[in-house]
């Protein structure tokens, strides 16, 4: 291996936690009462609408407006009449979202381990270039990243094979020399493997920092040197082995 590519949201950057905190603070400003049901609806709407931007059906601002059209009626709050008004309204949420941006505590150690192996480090994300680069700066990871590739910069999105191949090209490595790590099994693992990369699923519980699962599966990112050493796919533990290992470790902690 000569390079590692990380997904960003919910892999290195805690998008779910940041967004949840923002929504919980935003709802009272709109006259509503925060609840688990409303929070679940926010993310369900995001999951429905955001892929329409990835598919080219909506602009990035357009998907934000579409989310307002679905979410505000749940609070009996009127949707602003014009698109500029909707954009200004959504900015209220964005301010709260940005105020809560944070990296997972194991994110920087992961990048440091990769760089200590003399690996090139890349980010491949289905996000906007400006926002994703801003996240890396704010959460203190930008200095450890060589290449940031986004849907906008590449012109394609995961799981299109070209998204992985073009990122490898930007890193100056071949797919066979590259490991990809991400939280989305389809986009970060299966898609990457189909393009010829080695890929591992970082199965973070949504919205939670890794205090249990990651240390037992990956031995904390700061102990990843062995796992991030050259090997074939056959050398990696199977999902069943990882689960068994986690169960044993959990029993030992009791």
C-alpha positions in Angstrom: 0.0 0.0 0.0 1.1 3.5 -0.8 -2.0 5.5 0.0 -5.2 5.5 2.0 -8.4 7.3 1.1 -10.8 8.2 3.8 -14.5 9.1 3.5 -15.2 12.3 5.5 -18.7 12.5 6.9 -19.3 10.0 9.7 -15.9 8.6 9.1 -13.5 11.3 10.2 -16.0 14.1 10.7 -19.0 13.6 13.0 -21.7 14.8 10.7 -24.6 13.1 12.5 -23.5 14.4 15.9 -22.9 17.9 14.5 -26.2 18.0 12.6 -28.2 16.6 15.6 -26.9 19.3 17.9 -27.7 21.9 15.4 -31.3 20.7 14.8 -32.0 20.4 18.5 -30.9 24.0 19.0 -32.7 25.3 15.8 -36.2 23.8 16.5 -36.9 26.0 19.6 -35.9 29.1 17.5 -38.8 28.1 15.2 -41.3 27.7 18.0 -41.1 23.9 18.2 -40.1 21.4 20.8 -37.2 19.2 20.1 -37.9 15.4 20.0 -36.4 12.2 18.9 -39.1 11.9 16.3 -38.4 15.3 14.7 -34.7 14.6 14.7 -35.3 11.3 13.0 -37.4 13.1 10.4 -34.6 15.6 9.7 -32.2 12.8 8.9 -34.8 10.9 6.9 -35.5 13.9 4.8 -31.7 14.5 4.3 -31.3 10.8 3.2 -34.2 11.3 0.6 -33.2 14.7 -0.7 -29.4 14.8 -0.7 -29.0 12.0 -3.2 -31.0 14.1 -5.7 -28.1 16.6 -5.7 -25.6 13.8 -6.1 -27.7 12.5 -9.1 -27.7 16.0 -10.6 -31.5 16.5 -10.2 -31.0 19.5 -7.8 -28.4 22.1 -7.2 -26.7 22.1 -3.8 -28.8 25.0 -2.7 -31.8 23.3 -4.3 -31.5 20.3 -2.1 -31.4 22.6 1.0 -34.6 24.3 -0.1 -36.2 20.9 -0.7 -35.3 19.9 2.8 -37.1 23.0 4.2 -40.2 22.2 2.2 -40.4 18.9 3.9 -39.3 19.7 7.4 -40.9 23.1 8.2 -44.5 21.8 7.8 -43.7 19.3 10.6 -43.3 22.3 12.9 -46.3 24.1 11.4 -43.9 26.8 10.3 -44.4 28.5 6.9 -41.8 27.9 4.2 -40.3 31.2 3.0 -41.9 32.2 -0.3 -38.9 32.9 -2.4 -35.7 31.0 -3.0 -33.4 33.8 -1.7 -35.5 33.8 1.4 -35.3 30.1 1.8 -31.5 30.3 1.4 -31.3 32.9 4.1 -33.5 30.9 6.3 -31.4 27.7 5.9 -28.4 29.8 6.8 -29.7 29.8 10.4 -29.4 26.1 10.6 -26.0 26.2 8.9 -24.6 28.6 11.5 -25.6 26.1 14.3 -24.3 23.2 12.2 -20.9 24.8 11.8 -20.7 25.8 15.4 -21.0 22.1 16.3 -18.5 20.7 13.8 -16.2 18.2 15.3 -13.9 15.3 14.4 -14.1 11.9 16.0 -11.3 11.7 18.6 -9.6 8.9 16.7 -9.5 10.8 13.4 -6.3 12.7 13.8 -4.4 9.6 15.1 -5.6 7.7 12.1 -4.2 10.2 9.7 -1.0 10.4 11.7 -0.5 6.7 11.5 -1.1 6.7 7.8 1.5 9.5 7.3 4.0 7.7 9.6 3.8 4.8 7.1 4.8 7.3 4.3 1.4 6.9 2.8 -0.3 9.6 0.7 -3.6 10.6 2.4 -6.7 11.4 0.4 -10.3 12.3 1.1 -13.1 11.2 -1.2 -16.5 12.6 -0.3 -19.9 13.1 -2.0 -20.1 16.7 -0.8 -19.5 20.2 -1.9 -15.9 21.3 -2.3 -16.1 24.5 -0.2 -18.0 23.0 2.7 -15.9 19.8 2.9 -12.6 21.7 2.8 -13.9 24.1 5.5 -14.8 21.1 7.7 -11.3 19.7 7.4 -9.8 23.1 8.4 -12.2 23.7 11.3 -11.7 20.2 12.8 -8.0 20.4 12.5 -7.2 17.7 9.9 -6.4 19.7 6.8 -2.7 19.7 7.5 -2.6 15.9 7.3 -4.4 15.5 4.0 -2.7 15.5 0.6 -5.7 15.5 -1.7 -9.4 16.3 -1.2 -11.7 15.0 -4.0 -15.4 15.9 -4.0 -18.4 15.3 -6.2 -18.0 18.8 -7.5 -14.2 18.6 -8.2 -14.4 15.2 -9.8 -17.6 15.5 -11.8 -18.7 12.1 -10.5 -19.9 10.6 -7.2 -19.3 7.4 -5.3 -20.0 4.6 -6.2 -19.1 5.5 -9.8 -15.7 3.7 -10.4 -14.3 6.9 -11.8 -14.6 8.7 -8.5 -12.1 6.2 -6.9 -9.9 6.0 -10.0 -9.6 9.7 -10.3 -8.8 10.1 -6.6 -6.0 7.5 -7.0 -4.7 9.4 -10.0 -4.6 12.7 -7.9 -2.7 10.8 -5.2 -0.2 9.4 -7.8 -1.0 5.8 -7.0 -2.7 2.8 -8.6 -5.9 1.3 -7.2 -4.0 -1.8 -6.2 -1.8 0.3 -4.0 -4.7 2.0 -2.2 -6.8 1.3 0.8 -10.2 3.0 1.3 -11.9 3.4 4.7 -15.4 4.6 5.2 -18.7 4.2 7.1 -20.9 3.5 4.1 -20.7 -0.1 3.0 -22.0 0.5 -0.5 -20.2 3.7 -1.3 -16.9 3.3 0.6 -16.4 -0.4 0.5 -18.2 -2.3 -2.3 -17.8 0.6 -4.8 -14.1 0.9 -4.0 -13.5 -2.8 -4.3 -15.3 -2.9 -7.6 -12.8 -0.2 -8.8 -9.8 -2.3 -7.7 -9.0 -0.8 -4.3 -8.7 -2.6 -1.0 -11.5 -1.3 1.2 -12.5 -1.7 4.9 -15.9 -0.8 6.5 -15.6 1.5 9.4 -19.0 0.7 11.0 -19.5 3.6 13.3 -22.7 3.7 15.3 -24.5 6.7 13.8 -23.9 9.8 15.9 -21.7 8.1 18.4 -18.0 8.5 19.1 -16.1 5.2 19.0 -15.5 4.2 22.6 -16.2 0.5 22.1 -16.5 -0.8 18.6 -13.5 1.0 17.0 -10.9 0.2 19.7 -11.8 -3.5 19.5 -12.0 -3.8 15.8 -9.2 -1.4 14.9 -7.3 -1.3 18.2 -7.9 2.4 18.3 -6.6 4.3 15.2 -3.4 5.0 17.0 -2.5 1.3 17.0 -3.3 0.9 13.3 0.2 0.6 12.0 0.0 -3.2 11.7 -3.5 -3.1 10.1 -2.3 -0.4 7.6 0.6 -2.5 6.4 0.7 -4.1 3.0 -1.4 -7.2 2.7 -3.8 -9.0 0.5 -7.6 -9.0 0.9 -7.4 -12.5 2.2 -5.2 -11.3 5.1 -7.9 -9.0 6.5 -10.2 -10.5 9.2 -13.7 -11.3 8.1 -16.7 -9.4 9.4 -17.6 -12.5 11.4 -14.1 -12.6 13.0 -14.4 -8.9 13.8 -17.8 -9.4 15.4 -16.5 -12.4 17.4 -13.5 -10.4 18.5 -15.7 -7.6 19.7 -17.9 -9.9 21.6 -15.0 -11.5 23.4 -13.5 -8.1 24.2 -16.8 -6.9 25.6 -17.2 -10.0 27.8 -13.7 -9.4 29.1 -14.6 -5.8 30.1 -17.5 -6.9 32.2 
